[in-house]
Amino acid sequence: MRALFSVSDKRGVVDFARQLRESGWEIVATGGTMKLLQDSGIEVINISQVTGFPEICDGRVKTLHPKVHGGLLAQRNNPEHLAALRSNEIEFIDLVCVNLYPFAQTIGKEGITMEEAVENIDIGGPSMLRSAAKNWQDVTVVCNPDNYPSIIEEIRHSGNTTPQTRLKLSAEAYTHTAEYDMKIAAYMRNQAGLSEKLFLDYDLVEPLRYGENPHQSAKFYRRSTPVPYSTAFAQQLNGKELSYNNIQDSNAALEIVREFREPFCVGVKHLNPCGAAIGSSAAECWQKTLEADPVSIYGGIVATNCEIDAQTATMMKDVFLEIIIAPHFSPEALRILCTKKNLRLLEVDMTPTDDTEQNIVSVTGGLLVQDADNKTVEVVADMCVTDTKPSADELRDLNFGLKIVKHIKSNAICVVRDGATLGIGAGQTNRIGSAEIALRQAHSKGATQNLVLASDAFFPFDDCVELASKMGVTAIVQPGGSIHDDDSVRKANEKGISMMMTGTRHFKH
């Protein structure tokens, strides 16, 4: 039995090759792999001895040869194939251990030129993997070092791998080459300025119990590279498995948390914030968030950018929550919260980043792709379009409200005061309807004066300003852009309200 080795990722390859030799296999290898195995005391045949041809073109050509691919592709039960191998003095290759030049890692480095990237495009490796994978009934193809132990175990037990294992390994090899080619194609198309194709690379995290509803099946996938503020890469410390809706809501919560650098907490229900606050500590943020809407928070998801300490955990414990998300939980907090066996605790990397993610949304027969709305302009005094100017406290609340309202389903209105939400109007078919909901919520808490209102999009008419003036609003932030902006400004001046126009809309459908 003969095995061919040519690996870039050399994890475990020496032990794998040694154990194959101990099982009576002959080892053929290329360049650096051959040297590594020889230096480790393993008997190895140089690939050039097999092909009768030297490696040329700086190693670009070494395995693209009939004596390699004939040995891989020949079917053992086909007399014509066997005769062709005999007449051309070609020997079978029964196992291929190959992984590919690190193209993705190379282009991920700073300052890499296109020439350097292209030199890390493997040609011979994918060809050998595909040949071996095609002939899986006779050839074992190995591209993942994690599979070495199980393969050795089978070979020790029966002298070769089982057909079932070879089929599985064939599928893995084709997946590996497909992902590899996809990354190359995406890179080269970007270099060439082509954009007609979208390549997606996501791995299965786990099948979910069901989707949004029990009659819908669902699975959870994640991208290959970790990113901060991601439920997909969270570490679950307690509780039952996440559901489809849990994951959606957790993502919505993390998108809001990433807006803030100061201590912050938010509660989320059905993708909308139901309470949010800044404060001096995790405990204060949580208390203000709870007070913002103690009814809606029931069964909700809470996320904070602060460590959950024992004090905060004690305060949270008596409220029914589905999930608590934080960058860290103290040992004491875990001891307190883990007594609730179903409460999911997620520890998430919240390293600040300026990277722009893309939002991908499926529609029937297609996908919509856009840059994430992760840039929020700072509300400054120069944005004021009214005679009345905002105070320093109002300006702070205007900034806070804007960061929240952009994450509420449109039409969106958020009413805040003292760094906490008091009322949220979401998803109404007209803006005045959302304003009425948000302001009624604020008044139900006894907040009737010195309120700040944020809107995700412009006011089409002055009715929202009129209502706001009656309900104790003293400052408004909105993007502007309506043909009736002058009417809203005139109404704000009439009522003594300061109004800021940012010029940036934040629709969230």
Secondary structure as UniProt FT lines:
FT   STRAND          2..6
FT   TURN            11..12
FT   HELIX           13..22
FT   TURN            23..24
FT   STRAND          26..29
FT   HELIX           31..39
FT   TURN            40..41
FT   STRAND          45..46
FT   HELIX           47..51
FT   TURN            57..60
FT   HELIX           66..73
FT   TURN            76..77
FT   HELIX           79..87
FT   TURN            88..89
FT   STRAND          95..98
FT   HELIX           103..107
FT   TURN            110..111
FT   HELIX           114..119
FT   HELIX           124..134
FT   TURN            135..138
FT   STRAND          140..142
FT   HELIX           145..147
FT   HELIX           148..158
FT   HELIX           163..192
FT   STRAND          202..208
FT   TURN            214..215
FT   STRAND          218..223
FT   HELIX           231..233
FT   STRAND          235..238
FT   HELIX           244..257
FT   TURN            258..259
FT   STRAND          264..269
FT   TURN            270..271
FT   STRAND          272..278
FT   HELIX           282..292
FT   TURN            294..299
FT   STRAND          300..304
FT   HELIX           310..317
FT   STRAND          321..326
FT   HELIX           331..337
FT   TURN            338..339
FT   TURN            341..342
FT   STRAND          344..347
FT   STRAND          358..363
FT   TURN            364..365
FT   STRAND          366..371
FT   HELIX           381..383
FT   HELIX           392..405
FT   TURN            406..407
FT   STRAND          413..417
FT   TURN            418..419
FT   STRAND          420..425
FT   HELIX           431..444
FT   TURN            445..446
FT   STRAND          451..455
FT   HELIX           463..470
FT   TURN            471..472
FT   STRAND          473..478
FT   TURN            483..484
FT   HELIX           485..495
FT   STRAND          498..501
//
